Amino acid sequence: MRTIPSDPRKIIDGFSAYLLLEAGSADNSRQAYVRDASRLLEFLQNEGISPDSANVDTLHSFMVAMVDLGLAPRSLRRLVSGIRALFRYLVAENYLETNPALLLEPPRLGLHLPSVLSVDEIDAMIDAIDSASPQALRDRALIETLYGCGLRVSEAINLEIGRLNLPEGYLSVVGKGSKERLVPLGQVTADALSDWLAQRADGKIADGEENYVFLAPRTGRRITRMRVFDIVKHLASQAGIATEVSPHTLRHSFASHLLEGGANLRAIQQMLGHESISTTQIYIHLDRSQLRREILLHHPRNSH
């Protein structure tokens, strides 16, 4: 048996050539398979697992990670094909004796997976906001923040003005376990927040609620979790979206669109505040400027 290269880029280069010259894959399929193989190798590297030590349980863990990041069901099925092709290449090149991906099954159509909205559907939700309502700017800023930053509901309703840095283009949130993280802001989201904060300053603000971003115009108090659910469901209904939509759908859509756009997996994990996929040590070398480049380059809100 040959020794598998320690540098994932060498594996990817060989895999790409294999798809082009031997497997006869179409260009779009080859690019998708290479991208998916790169994500798998990145995942294995983060977990400290060599490709020649990967088994079907390892591959299932990778699939769970992709589901957790919101990858769409159709993309998950393609992902399985790409993984199988990668290990076929490794076996053909005598790096491996057996193919651990043979037992990896694509997700069944009936399997419950996080729903993901298209960019057009999210635009339709924002277009459905009644511009004449007193909460129009707030609702637009709320949807843009949930989608543009991938925040949890609890993080959005507890977001404080002092944690926004609109000129520099980032915000900080306190997530699960009271752990703080920085999330880059795209220009569309930053503009929506700026418009709402300008109106908010002239509106009613209840005692003790001065620091919170999202307030109810009538009471001046912090918006509730259930109110956010109601806003999202109402706008989805007004936009004609038939599938069940919740605030978490926008978070999954944020991750899925970044992932589909080619964003770095570790950057997405840090922006979401995920720790279940991999240990926090993998995030040490990602600074704020790198994260900002990832979201500005790959999030569809920034391509208009």
C-alpha positions in Angstrom: 0.0 0.0 0.0 1.1 3.6 -0.7 1.4 6.1 2.0 -1.4 8.6 1.9 -0.2 12.2 1.5 -0.3 14.2 4.7 -1.2 17.4 2.8 -4.9 17.4 1.9 -4.2 19.6 -1.1 -2.2 16.8 -2.7 -5.1 14.4 -2.2 -7.5 16.9 -3.7 -5.2 17.6 -6.7 -5.0 13.9 -7.4 -8.7 13.4 -6.9 -9.6 16.3 -9.3 -7.3 14.8 -12.0 -8.9 11.3 -11.4 -12.4 12.8 -11.9 -11.3 14.6 -15.0 -9.2 12.0 -16.7 -10.5 8.6 -15.5 -14.0 9.0 -14.2 -15.1 11.3 -17.0 -17.1 13.6 -14.6 -18.8 16.7 -16.0 -17.1 19.9 -15.0 -19.9 21.0 -12.6 -20.0 17.6 -10.9 -16.2 17.5 -10.6 -16.1 21.0 -9.0 -18.9 20.0 -6.5 -17.1 16.7 -5.7 -13.8 18.4 -5.1 -15.4 21.0 -2.9 -17.2 18.3 -0.8 -14.0 16.2 -0.6 -12.1 19.3 0.6 -14.7 19.7 3.4 -14.4 16.1 4.5 -10.6 16.3 4.6 -10.8 19.5 6.6 -13.2 17.8 9.0 -10.9 14.8 9.4 -7.9 17.1 9.9 -9.8 19.0 12.6 -10.7 15.8 14.3 -7.1 14.5 14.1 -8.1 11.6 11.9 -6.1 10.4 8.9 -8.2 9.6 5.7 -6.8 6.0 5.9 -8.2 5.7 9.4 -11.7 6.9 8.6 -14.6 4.5 8.9 -18.3 4.7 8.2 -18.9 6.1 11.7 -16.5 8.9 11.0 -18.3 9.6 7.8 -21.6 9.6 9.5 -20.3 12.1 12.0 -19.2 14.3 9.1 -22.7 14.1 7.6 -24.3 15.1 11.0 -22.0 18.1 11.0 -23.2 19.1 7.6 -26.8 18.7 8.7 -26.1 20.8 11.7 -24.7 23.5 9.5 -27.9 23.5 7.4 -26.8 21.8 4.2 -29.9 21.3 2.0 -31.1 17.7 1.5 -30.3 17.7 -2.3 -26.8 18.8 -1.4 -26.5 16.1 1.2 -27.3 13.4 -1.4 -24.6 14.9 -3.7 -22.2 15.0 -0.7 -22.6 11.2 -0.3 -21.7 10.7 -4.0 -18.7 12.9 -3.6 -17.4 11.0 -0.6 -17.9 7.7 -2.3 -16.0 9.0 -5.3 -13.1 10.3 -3.1 -12.6 6.9 -1.5 -12.9 5.1 -4.8 -10.0 7.2 -5.9 -8.0 6.4 -2.8 -8.6 2.7 -3.3 -7.8 2.9 -7.1 -4.5 4.7 -6.2 -3.6 1.9 -3.7 -3.8 4.3 -0.7 -6.6 2.2 0.9 -7.5 -1.5 0.7 -11.2 -1.0 1.2 -13.8 1.8 0.7 -15.4 2.8 4.0 -18.0 4.9 2.1 -19.6 1.9 0.5 -21.9 1.6 3.6 -22.7 5.3 3.7 -26.3 5.9 2.6 -27.7 9.1 1.2 -30.4 10.7 3.4 -33.9 9.3 2.8 -36.4 11.7 1.4 -38.5 11.3 4.5 -35.6 12.1 6.9 -36.2 15.2 8.9 -33.6 17.8 8.0 -33.4 21.5 8.8 -35.5 23.4 6.3 -33.5 26.0 4.3 -35.0 29.0 2.4 -33.7 30.3 -0.9 -32.4 33.8 -1.1 -35.5 34.7 -3.2 -37.7 33.4 -0.4 -35.9 35.5 2.2 -36.2 38.5 -0.1 -39.9 37.8 -0.5 -40.3 37.7 3.3 -38.7 41.1 3.6 -40.8 42.5 0.8 -43.9 41.3 2.6 -43.2 43.7 5.5 -45.8 46.5 5.6 -43.7 49.6 5.1 -46.5 51.7 6.7 -46.4 49.8 10.0 -44.5 51.4 13.0 -42.5 48.2 13.3 -41.4 47.9 9.7 -37.8 49.0 10.1 -37.5 46.9 13.2 -38.8 43.8 11.5 -36.6 44.3 8.5 -33.5 44.7 10.8 -34.6 41.6 12.8 -34.9 39.4 9.7 -31.7 40.7 8.2 -29.9 40.1 11.5 -31.2 36.6 11.9 -30.3 35.7 8.4 -27.3 37.8 7.8 -25.6 36.8 11.1 -27.1 33.4 11.8 -28.2 34.4 15.3 -30.3 32.2 17.6 -33.6 33.8 18.7 -32.3 34.2 22.3 -29.2 36.0 20.9 -31.3 38.4 18.8 -33.8 39.4 21.5 -30.9 40.0 24.0 -28.7 41.8 21.5 -27.4 45.0 23.1 -26.6 48.3 21.3 -23.2 48.3 23.0 -22.4 45.1 21.2 -22.9 46.6 17.8 -20.0 48.1 15.9 -21.6 49.2 12.6 -18.7 51.3 11.3 -16.3 48.4 11.7 -18.9 45.9 10.5 -19.3 43.4 13.3 -21.4 42.6 16.4 -20.7 40.4 19.5 -23.3 38.1 21.0 -23.4 36.0 24.1 -24.4 32.5 23.1 -24.9 29.1 24.8 -22.9 28.7 28.0 -22.5 32.5 28.3 -19.7 32.3 25.7 -19.1 35.5 23.6 -18.3 35.4 19.9 -17.9 38.0 17.2 -20.0 37.9 14.1 -19.2 40.0 10.9 -21.9 42.3 9.6 -22.5 42.6 5.9 -23.5 46.0 4.6 -27.2 45.1 4.0 -27.6 44.0 7.6 -25.6 47.0 9.0 -27.8 49.4 7.0 -31.0 47.8 8.2 -29.8 48.0 11.8 -28.7 51.6 11.3 -32.2 52.6 9.9 -33.9 50.9 12.8 -31.7 52.4 15.5 -32.4 55.9 14.1 -36.1 55.3 14.5 -35.8 53.5 17.8 -34.0 56.6 19.3 -37.1 58.7 18.7 -39.5 56.1 20.0 -40.7 54.9 23.4 -38.1 53.1 25.5 -39.1 51.5 28.9 -36.9 51.8 32.0 -34.3 49.1 32.0 -34.6 48.4 28.3 -32.3 51.2 27.1 -29.5 48.8 25.9 -31.5 46.3 23.9 -31.7 46.6 20.1 -35.1 45.1 19.3 -37.9 46.8 21.2 -41.7 46.8 20.7 -42.7 50.3 19.5 -45.8 50.3 21.6 -44.4 49.3 25.0 -40.7 50.2 24.5 -39.8 46.8 26.0 -37.6 44.1 24.6 -39.2 42.0 22.0 -40.1 38.5 23.2 -39.1 35.1 21.8 -42.7 34.3 20.8 -43.1 37.6 19.1 -40.1 36.8 16.9 -41.6 33.5 16.0 -44.9 35.2 15.1 -43.1 37.8 13.0 -41.2 35.2 11.0 -44.2 32.9 10.5 -46.4 35.8 9.4 -43.9 37.1 6.9 -43.3 33.6 5.5 -47.1 33.2 5.1 -47.4 36.6 3.4 -44.5 35.6 1.1 -46.4 32.5 0.0 -43.8 30.0 1.5 -45.6 26.7 2.1 -43.0 25.0 4.2 -42.8 25.4 8.0 -40.6 28.4 8.8 -39.2 29.5 12.1 -36.4 31.9 13.2 -34.0 28.9 13.3 -34.8 28.4 9.6 -33.1 31.7 8.9 -30.1 30.5 10.9 -29.9 27.3 8.9 -30.2 29.3 5.7 -27.3 31.5 6.8 -25.1 28.5 7.3 -26.3 26.6 4.2 -25.8 29.6 1.8 -22.3 30.2 3.2 -21.5 26.6 2.9 -22.9 26.3 -0.7 -21.0 29.5 -1.6 -17.7 27.8 -0.6 -17.0 29.5 2.8 -14.5 27.9 5.2 -16.1 25.3 7.4 -14.3 26.4 10.5 -15.3 30.0 9.9 -19.0 29.0 9.7 -18.7 27.0 12.9 -17.3 29.9 14.8 -19.8 32.4 13.4 -22.6 30.0 14.5 -21.0 29.4 17.9 -21.0 25.6 17.4 -18.9 23.5 19.7 -20.5 20.1 19.2 -18.9 19.6 15.8 -15.3 19.9 16.8 -13.2 21.1 19.6 -12.8 24.9 20.2 -9.0 24.6 19.5 -9.7 24.6 15.8 -10.9 28.2 16.0 -7.8 29.6 17.6 -6.2 30.9 14.4 -9.3 32.5 13.0 -9.3 36.2 13.7 -12.0 38.8 13.1 -10.6 39.9 9.8 -10.6 36.4 8.4 -14.2 35.8 9.5 -15.3 39.1 8.0 -13.7 38.2 4.6 -15.5 34.8 4.7 -19.0 36.3 5.2 -18.5 39.2 2.8 -17.1 36.9 0.1 -19.6 34.0 0.4 -22.9 35.3 1.9 -25.4 36.0 -0.9 -26.5 39.3 0.9 -23.2 40.8 -0.1 -23.3 39.9 -3.8 -26.0 42.4 -4.8 
